Each structure stands twice: as C-alpha cells, then as structure tokens.
Amino acid sequence: MQPVQLGLMGCGTVGTGVARLLIHQQGIIQQRTGIPLVLRYVADIDRSTDRGVSFAPGVFIDDAWRVVNDPQVDIVIEMIGGTTLARDLVLAAIQKGKHVVTANKALLATHGNEIFKAAAAAGVDLAFEASVGGCMPIVKTLREALVGNSIQGMTGILNGTCNYILSKITEEGIAFATALAQAQAGGYAEADPTLDIGGFDTAHKLAILLALAYGTQIDYDGIYIEGISAITPLDIQFAADFGYRIKLLAISKNRGASVEARVHPAMIPLDNILSNVNGTLNAITVNGHAVQDLFLSGRGAGMMPTASAVLSDIVDLARNLRHGAVGRVPLTGCQPDQIRATPVMPVTEIVTHYYFRFTVEDKPGVLATIAGILGQNGISIKSVQQKGRKTDGHVPIVMLTHRAKESDVRKALDQIRGLGVVGAEPMLIRIEESDQEH
C-alpha cells in the first residue's frame, strides 16, 4: 500500500512525543491500520537539543515552509503553537490541498472560523482532538458519538495547571503564590502562567467545544473569563465547611436562542464527580437529551498523552485518504451551511447560587445592614457563617444565597462596597448546584 507522507512542524514537548510514537510504535500502528505512515519531515528551528529520538537522514530540517510546499506531503501536523506563524502555515497548507492536524487551541479559538471555512472550501480535512483535554476524546465524542443528541450543557475542568494549584491549596492549606511556585517547579506551570491561571487557556478550549456542541461559529470574545488568583485558603476552607470544593470550571448551558459560556472558579458539591478530579487531570461532563450525563476524564497535558491524541487524528486522516472519504465528518460536526451565529448570554443575565465573603468591622448591626441590601436587590440568603477574628478588628462574614440573578448581585455588591464598615474587596464565587437546570 502507498505510504502516507507526514510533515511535522514543531518538535517541542508534544511534537517530540508525536515523533516518538510514529517511530517507536510504527509496527503496531501499521498492524492496526494497514497504512504505512512515513515521517517525511520534522521541522524545528532548534536542531541542537537532544530529543531522545533519531531521524533518518534529511528528515530533521529547520524550515517549516518546506513542509508546506513539498507536494509529496499528504498531512501537515502543526505543533508550533501561537497564532501568527502557525496561522500562516496552516492556511498555506490548506490552500495547497494538504490535510492538517493541530493541537493549537489558541489558534482555533481566535482564527478557527477562518480556518474551518478555508478547509471546507479546499476540500481538505482538519483534525484537532488534542486541542481540548489532551488525551480525553471530547472532540470525537461531541462530533461523532453524540451526533443524535441535543446538547443541554457541559461542565469541565480543562486546565491541569489550575486544577493542580487548587488541589494543592485544598490539600495543604497553602497560599496561592506558594501553590503556583510548586506548580512551576514541577513543570506543571509556565514561567509566565497568565494564560492558565487567568482562565484564558480554558476559554480557548470552551470556544471550540461550543462550536462542536451547538453548531455555532466560534465566539471566544463572548465568553466570560475569570481566573483563580483571588482564591484563598480561607475560601477553600469555608467551601469545605458548607460541603463544596472549588474548581476552575468551563460552563456552557443551552438556552435555546442563546448559550451560556463562562469560565470562572466555582463551588461544586462534594458528591459531584468533578469535585474529586484532582492534580493535573482534566474532566468534563456533557448532558445530552438522549444519553443524559456523560463523563470523560484523562491527562489534559503532557508529552505522551497529548501526542496520543494527535496520533489518533493522524490515523483518522490517513484512513480517510486511503478510502477516498475526505470530508466524511464535518469539521465542527455540523454541515457548513447549517452553522449559525448563536449569541452568548451576557454573564449579567445568568441565574445561579452565590458565595459571598465580606471582611467587615466587628460592630453590631453590620450583618443586618448587609442582609438588608441583599434583600432589597432580590437576593435571598440561604445560610450565614462567621468564623475567626482578625487583629485589626475586622471579621469575615460568609453567606450562601439561593438562586439569584448576576446583575442583581453586582448591584448589591456595589452598594455594600460603599459601606464604611467593609474593610476589603468582597469575594464572590458562583455555586454550581446539582439541582440547577442545564
């Protein structure tokens, strides 16, 4: 059988993993697929680093454009990252009729609409399983396994760095900065962790999932994003006292004419399966009208788990090529002429439960004043807890609410901030209860 020629662009952590699998697992891959996969090129500007894998003469080059321009390359594997050069290379490969595999969630979240349109017009396939959740097969699940389901909602832990940090704070009671430093020392966080701890990496992934779940255009800018840097051991302890655990969640709910799409820390009940997903694991629950709740979990990052997902995509495209079945599965799971621009509900319109922590002067009547402001804004208190005193005369007051509208909550907090007895910025954490509708 004629081999399928592959061109790998980028030989960093994941790219190296892909190369290792293609070379070291060559026999088992051909045994299972019957298709010889030939690594024609591996392109990276750094050719001096020892990657623990040997390439045939002429394979390891420093010019990614050579990969794109070689007419013998059937599938281009983009592992460069970023949204500039990667975009140019991917679009050029598509224009030359090459099929593309990428793990680049930032690229797809920001330029996905353009890239998907170009691929459909050129009649080529684009595969991106590793862009969301590492080895966790959520893309294939939404695009193929759940094709007959109306997706009602998705809730996921999609960033291993944040999950590791929050797990450390929960287990050891250490400060955020200490947990972040440990994550960096362990190789779980970048030197500049902004994309992870700020929630942006999770939002990139959620933007892709929205398109797959609801047949919409990608709308990264519409997603509400809030990171984890304000979370304290005190909040985690209060959460535990109330029977919750704090996780950074990607949340989507189908509202018919619109969808909820938000990334933020949230409290979830201890009996929620996601509350026990710890360390660097990723996980997601998907609610489909036919399957009800589906749960997936796996390593969301790392060389070999992510490379495994990339290889799965390579094999899918190679099988399609050999059977002349290009375009068999629509790129985002929906026919191009059926994709629509579905608005994302403003976060001010959501209705959920809330956790508040106020740091206030230890004076009579303060609690009643705050409760009064909440009541005036239609916010009903479910429970109150006051524990511990600070040497400066301020005490923490914690409240859980019944379901309330975000716009009302924000209005109430603005009024509470104006009280002279409030000594620090109020803490707000949304609560995702198991009894909430999708």
ZAMAR-239135 format. One record per residue (C-alpha): residue in one letter; x, y, z. Coordinates in steps of 0.05 Angstrom, whole numbers, padded with zeros to 5 digits, always signed. Each point is the difference from the previous one (the first is absolute). Example, Ala and Ser with C-alpha at 12.3 -4.5 7.8 and 13.67 -1.06 7.14 Angstrom:
BEGIN
A+00246-00090+00156
S+00027+00069-00013
This chain:
BEGIN
M+00000+00000+00000
Q+00024+00070-00017
P+00028+00035+00063
V-00032+00063+00028
Q+00053+00054+00004
L+00000+00043+00063
G+00032+00068+00013
L+00007+00019+00074
M+00010+00074+00015
G+00025+00013+00070
C+00040-00049+00041
G-00010+00026+00070
T-00030-00041+00056
V-00061-00026-00036
G+00033-00001-00069
T+00055-00044+00028
G-00053-00046+00029
V-00034-00006-00067
A+00066-00016-00034
R+00016-00054+00052
L-00068-00033-00009
L+00006+00000-00076
I+00069-00030+00002
H-00002-00046+00061
Q-00071-00025-00010
Q+00005-00007-00076
G-00012-00075+00001
I-00063+00001+00043
I-00028+00060-00038
Q+00008-00037-00067
Q-00027-00064+00031
R-00063+00036+00021
T-00010+00045-00060
G+00034-00035-00058
I+00026+00069-00021
P+00075+00016-00001
L+00009+00069+00032
V+00066+00032-00022
L+00029+00059+00038
R+00028+00038-00059
Y+00018+00063+00037
V+00008+00026+00071
A+00010+00075-00001
D+00025+00041+00059
I+00046+00060+00005
D+00036-00034+00059
R+00038-00059-00028
S+00052-00004+00055
T-00042-00026+00058
D+00002-00075+00012
R-00072-00024-00005
G+00015-00073+00014
V-00022-00022-00070
S+00040-00012-00063
F-00023+00023-00069
A+00019-00027-00067
P+00048+00043-00041
G-00034+00062-00030
V-00062-00005+00045
F+00020+00050+00054
I-00001+00070-00031
D-00006+00072+00025
D-00049+00027-00052
A-00075-00012+00012
W-00018+00031-00067
R+00037-00058-00034
V-00051-00046+00032
V-00058+00040-00026
N+00028+00008-00070
D+00021-00072-00013
P-00053-00031-00045
Q+00015-00070+00027
V-00023+00018+00071
D-00071-00025+00010
I-00013+00021+00072
V+00030+00060+00036
I+00005-00004+00076
E+00003+00069+00032
M+00033-00002+00069
I+00032+00070-00003
G-00051+00035+00044
G-00019+00073+00001
T-00048+00036-00047
T+00044+00035-00051
L+00049-00045-00036
A-00043-00061+00015
R-00060+00034-00033
D+00040+00018-00062
L+00028-00071-00007
V-00066-00034+00012
L-00037+00043-00051
A+00056-00010-00051
A-00003-00075+00010
I-00075+00000-00010
Q+00006+00042-00063
K+00049-00052-00027
G-00051-00055+00012
K+00034-00031+00060
H-00037-00028+00060
V+00017+00029+00067
V+00005-00025+00072
T+00009+00051+00056
A-00002+00003+00076
N-00001+00076-00001
K-00061+00022+00040
A+00020+00074+00000
L+00005-00002-00076
L-00069-00032-00009
A-00033+00044+00053
T+00024+00064-00033
H+00004-00019-00074
G-00042-00064-00003
N-00057+00029-00040
E+00048+00022-00055
I+00039-00066+00001
F-00062-00045-00001
K-00029+00040-00058
A+00065-00006-00039
A+00005-00075+00012
A-00072-00011-00022
A+00011+00041-00063
A+00064-00038-00016
G-00031-00068+00013
V+00050-00021+00052
D-00007-00027+00070
L+00022+00034+00064
A+00007-00040+00064
F+00009+00030+00070
E-00016-00051+00054
A+00061+00019+00041
S-00020+00074+00003
V-00049-00014+00057
G+00015-00045+00059
G+00063-00034-00023
C-00014-00075-00007
M-00072+00008+00022
P-00041-00013-00064
I-00051+00055+00008
V+00004+00027-00072
K-00015-00068-00030
T-00054-00012+00052
L-00037+00064-00017
R+00012-00003-00075
E-00017-00074-00010
A-00023-00040+00060
L-00054+00050+00020
V-00023+00019-00070
G-00072-00017+00017
N-00002+00039+00065
S-00022+00070+00015
I+00054+00024+00047
Q-00031+00033+00061
G+00063+00019+00037
M+00074-00012+00013
T+00042+00010+00063
G+00074-00013-00002
I+00067+00005+00035
L+00043+00015-00061
N+00065+00028+00028
G+00048-00045+00038
T+00041+00058+00027
C-00060+00031+00035
N-00025-00066+00024
Y+00068-00017+00030
I+00004+00067+00036
L-00070-00004+00029
S+00012-00072+00020
K+00064+00021+00037
I-00035+00057+00036
T-00057-00047+00020
E+00044-00057+00024
E+00056+00040+00034
G-00033+00067+00018
I+00056+00038-00033
A-00006+00069-00033
F-00013+00008-00074
A+00071+00028-00013
T+00031-00061+00034
A-00042-00049-00039
L+00017+00036-00065
A+00074-00003+00016
Q-00006-00075+00012
A-00036-00009-00066
Q+00055+00037-00036
A+00054-00040+00036
G-00035-00064-00020
G-00007+00020-00073
Y-00076+00007+00004
A+00000+00076-00010
E+00037+00045-00048
A+00048+00054+00023
D-00055+00049-00021
P-00063-00037+00022
T-00049+00055-00021
L-00036-00040-00054
D-00013-00056+00050
I-00015+00033+00066
G-00038+00057-00034
G-00049-00050-00030
F+00017+00017-00072
D+00026-00069-00019
T-00064-00031+00026
A-00041+00051-00039
H+00037-00018-00065
K-00022-00072+00011
L-00071+00019+00017
A-00006+00041-00063
I+00016-00061-00041
L-00048-00044+00039
L-00057+00050-00010
A+00007-00006-00076
L+00000-00076+00004
A-00058-00005+00049
Y-00047+00052-00030
G+00018+00008-00073
T+00021+00072+00011
Q+00056+00044-00024
I+00058+00005+00047
D-00010+00060+00047
Y+00059+00004+00047
D-00012+00074+00015
G-00070-00015+00025
I+00024-00046+00057
Y+00001+00029+00070
I+00069-00014+00030
E+00023+00003+00072
G+00064-00031+00027
I+00020-00032+00066
S+00052+00047+00029
A-00049+00031+00051
I-00018-00068+00031
T+00027-00006+00072
P+00007-00059+00048
L-00054+00035+00042
D-00050-00005-00057
I+00019-00073-00012
Q-00010-00015+00074
F-00068+00035+00001
A-00020-00039-00062
A+00018-00065+00034
D-00040+00020+00062
F-00061+00009-00045
G+00012-00065-00037
Y+00033+00027-00063
R+00066-00001-00037
I+00026+00057-00044
K+00021-00015-00072
L+00013+00043-00061
L-00057-00021-00046
A-00018+00010-00072
I-00076+00004-00001
S-00049+00000-00057
K-00076-00007+00001
N-00047-00001-00059
R-00052+00054+00008
G-00033-00010-00068
A+00010+00067-00034
S+00066+00010+00037
V+00052-00038+00039
E+00034+00012+00066
A+00076-00001-00008
R+00042+00017+00060
V+00066-00018+00033
H+00010+00015+00074
P+00013-00032+00067
A-00062-00034+00027
M-00021-00039+00060
I-00028-00069-00015
P-00029-00050+00050
L+00047-00054+00027
D-00045-00054-00031
N+00010+00031-00069
I+00048-00046-00039
L+00041+00061-00023
S+00016+00018+00072
N+00044-00061+00005
V+00040+00014-00063
N+00066+00023+00029
G+00072+00015-00020
T+00012+00011-00074
L-00059-00041-00024
N-00052+00029-00046
A-00073-00022-00001
I-00066+00020-00030
T-00073-00018+00008
V-00045+00007-00060
N-00075-00003+00004
G-00035-00024-00063
H-00075-00009-00003
A+00007-00074-00019
V+00061-00021+00039
Q-00013+00045+00060
D+00066+00011+00037
L+00066-00024-00031
F+00067+00006+00036
L+00069+00000-00031
S+00067+00008+00036
G+00073-00005-00018
R+00068+00033-00001
G-00012+00069-00028
A+00072+00016-00016
G+00069-00031-00004
M+00042-00028-00056
M-00027-00070-00010
P-00074+00008+00019
T-00007+00059-00049
A+00042-00035-00053
S-00047-00060+00005
A-00059+00044-00019
V+00040+00031-00057
L+00018-00068-00027
S-00073-00020+00003
D-00016+00058-00045
I+00056-00017-00048
V-00026-00071-00007
D-00072+00025-00011
L+00023+00044-00057
A+00045-00054-00030
R-00059-00049+00000
N-00044+00052-00033
L+00053+00012-00054
R+00008-00074-00015
H-00076-00010-00007
G-00013+00065-00037
A-00045+00024+00056
V+00025+00070+00010
G-00054+00043+00032
R-00036-00060+00028
V-00009+00035+00067
P-00013+00076-00002
L+00057+00038+00032
T-00041+00025+00059
G-00052-00055-00003
C-00051+00043-00037
Q-00010+00011-00074
P+00033+00067-00020
D-00066+00030-00026
Q-00033-00017+00067
I+00050+00036+00044
R-00031+00061+00032
A+00022+00057+00045
T-00034-00015+00066
P+00007+00057+00051
V+00034-00013+00066
M-00043+00021+00059
P+00031+00059+00038
V+00026-00023+00067
T-00044+00052+00033
E-00061-00040-00022
I+00019-00067+00031
V-00037-00026+00061
T+00038-00043+00050
H+00018-00008+00073
Y+00054+00044+00031
Y+00052-00001+00055
F+00019+00068+00030
R+00056+00015+00049
F+00000+00069+00031
T+00056+00026+00044
V-00034+00050+00046
E+00009+00038+00065
D-00021-00040+00061
K-00059+00044+00019
P-00073-00013+00017
G-00048+00008-00059
V+00050-00012-00056
L-00028-00068-00018
A-00071+00028+00000
T+00020+00058-00045
I+00033-00046-00052
A-00059-00048+00003
G-00047+00058-00011
I+00036+00023-00063
L-00001-00070-00028
G-00074-00006+00015
Q-00015+00067-00033
N+00032-00028-00064
G-00041-00064+00001
I+00056-00044+00027
S-00022-00051+00052
I+00050-00026+00050
K+00005-00075+00009
S+00051-00003+00056
V+00049+00044+00038
Q+00065-00016+00035
Q+00047+00043+00041
K+00065-00031+00022
G+00066+00028+00025
R+00021+00070+00018
K+00056+00042-00027
T+00045+00044+00042
D-00020+00063-00038
G-00071-00006+00026
H-00029-00029-00065
V-00035-00067-00005
P-00021-00042-00059
I-00074-00010-00012
V-00018-00054-00050
M-00068-00008-00033
L-00030-00050-00049
T-00059+00022-00041
H-00059-00032-00033
R-00003+00009-00076
A+00010+00072-00020
K+00012+00039-00063
E+00072+00024-00012
S-00021+00071-00016
D-00036+00005+00067
V+00061-00029+00035
R+00046+00051-00031
K-00045+00057+00018
A-00004-00023+00072
L+00075-00008+00006
D+00011+00070-00027
Q-00044+00026+00056
I+00035-00042+00053
R+00068+00024-00023
G-00023+00070+00017
L-00012-00017+00073
G+00052+00029+00046
V+00005-00064+00039
V+00026-00043-00058
G+00075-00008+00005
A+00017-00039-00063
E-00027-00017-00069
P-00059-00049+00008
M+00013-00069-00026
L-00051-00031-00048
I+00002-00072-00022
R-00056-00031-00041
I-00029-00066+00022
E-00020-00054-00049
E-00051-00042+00036
S-00021-00069-00025
D-00073+00023+00001
Q+00011+00056-00050
E-00029-00008-00068
H+00047-00009-00059
